[in-house]
Amino acid sequence: MIQLENLVVLVIEARQSMRGQLRTMLTNFNITEVQYATSAGAAVRKLKQERFDVILCNHDLGEGQDGQHLLEDLRTRDIIPRETVFLMISSERNYERVIGTAELAPDDYILTPLTPGTLLSRLQRVMMRREIFLPAWKMIDAGETTRAIDYCEEQEALHPRHRRDFMRLRAELHESLGAIDQAESIFQAIVAEQPVPWAQLGIARQLYRRADYPAAEAILTTLVAERDYYIEAYDWLARTREAMGQVQQAHEVMRGAIELSPHRVGRLREFGQIAIGAGDYEGAEKALTEVVRMGKYSDFRDPEDHVRLVKAQLIQKKFNDAQTTVGDLERSMSGDDATRACTALAKAMVLQASGNRAEAREILEKAAKGATSAALATSLKHELIKACLENGLETECKDLVGDVLRNAEDEETLAKTHKLLRDRGRQDISTAIDAGIQEEVKRLIGAGAVKAQAGDFDGAVSEMMNAARRLPGNPHVLFNAALALLRHIERNGWNEQFAAQARKLILRCRKLDPSNPRLEAIVTFQQGLVKKYGIRAGAATASLTEARRDAAASVLMGRS
């Protein structure tokens, strides 16, 4: 029997009467550490400051965000860790609402009326599962992915009831390491036992990552036909068809997903972008209008949604509606770099569509300069690049292209950027910038190597961390920065701050270049250092002395 009395619980409930009922139930379970939030916004603020073992959230939170939209924010923004259990309480039996919430994977979905017995049994069940998987989750959070894979394999025999869940986690961890063959092999083994949808989707994902789009499409098409409730398969089928250049077919798949589950903000946003590419401007406007509306209640509003909506409206020559959207953006969002850049771009788009090219060019110039320092999506930066080319802003265009290529999150971003310029006969821009980046990479890595060969490991770390800041989208730089940190640990002893930095750099490198043959070697090196110094997952931070923290900070900030 799981002991519940030490749990720290957050109750998210708008109604005072229901908060009182839950307080009484939890007290009867001997759970006394309970905090309350009456809205999604209040919950987010608490969750940013503290960690909770359990979240009890009502689907209906009154005005503003509901529980589904809150959970979507928490999942997509990584606000809650793996070990925090999320239980959704709801009187909602509407198919669209239930399926929309279910695909966000709450740990449980409890229908009202809620009885003490039901809540106790569900808490016991989810906490039992949490206890079984917690060691693996801690290893993952500590960057010990290969150790977590070994742990999962060991637990498969010890916990037959959770065997497939451990197999799934093991496959997904291989996938995160870029080990596509190993991941596919595990998913295939599961399907051979029983054709569960998530394992079939796992196989399709590996085929997609190999760029074997026809094979992935065949599996996904069958999956959607046989399991029409499995919405994630629609997302991957649309993505696959888009990669095959079948924009119209991708649009139709996404439309089907929206009809089944119309309340996911992320999917509506993606549909809006695909719909524009497919020429469904009315559908794009409808979806993006809903995204903007729902965003008003979120702590994570995105000004880029307004820009996309303006684009859909201008294509339909709805100039007044576009101006209204720009006005809403100016009034309702804070003036950070991203908002200022998006506002300027949206204004320039409206002015240019209205024939005022001179004023549009002036505003666009400001938008382009601000965009390089703003955390804008690549798709918006691509729009700015196009606008700069159309308005003869050569310098601003080159600065934006350089920013995108230096910070590219994956190979697809690089390919789209090169294609954008090639289609406009300006591949000369990307060719020159690529050459400059390659020379800079050689110079920066060389400087770090010279320091390391001279035995100056503090200096090597300083050089390579500076290089990683200058070229955060270059996997070669990230790999060598991680290696410099690990070499420092090897020579000078365990340093948790350096170890954490190395883990993050390796993860970013893996995302950018999952097939890099050296990744396995550096992960093995990293795990070897963990074993050498006897570091336990989650316990390393306590072993740092204040002096080592200060020394690490000095090196990372280039003060060595």
PyMOL commands that set and color helices and strands:
alter all, ss='L'
color gray80, all
select helices_A, chain A and resi 16-28+40-49+67-76+95-102+116-141+145-158+160-176+180-193+197-209+213-226+231-243+247-260+265-278+281-295+304-315+319-332+337-353+357-371+378-390+394-407+411-423+427-453+457-470+475-492+496-512+519-532+540-543+546-556
alter helices_A, ss='H'
color red, helices_A
select strands_A, chain A and resi 8-12+33-37+54-58+85-90+108-111
alter strands_A, ss='S'
color yellow, strands_A
deselect
rebuild
show_as cartoon
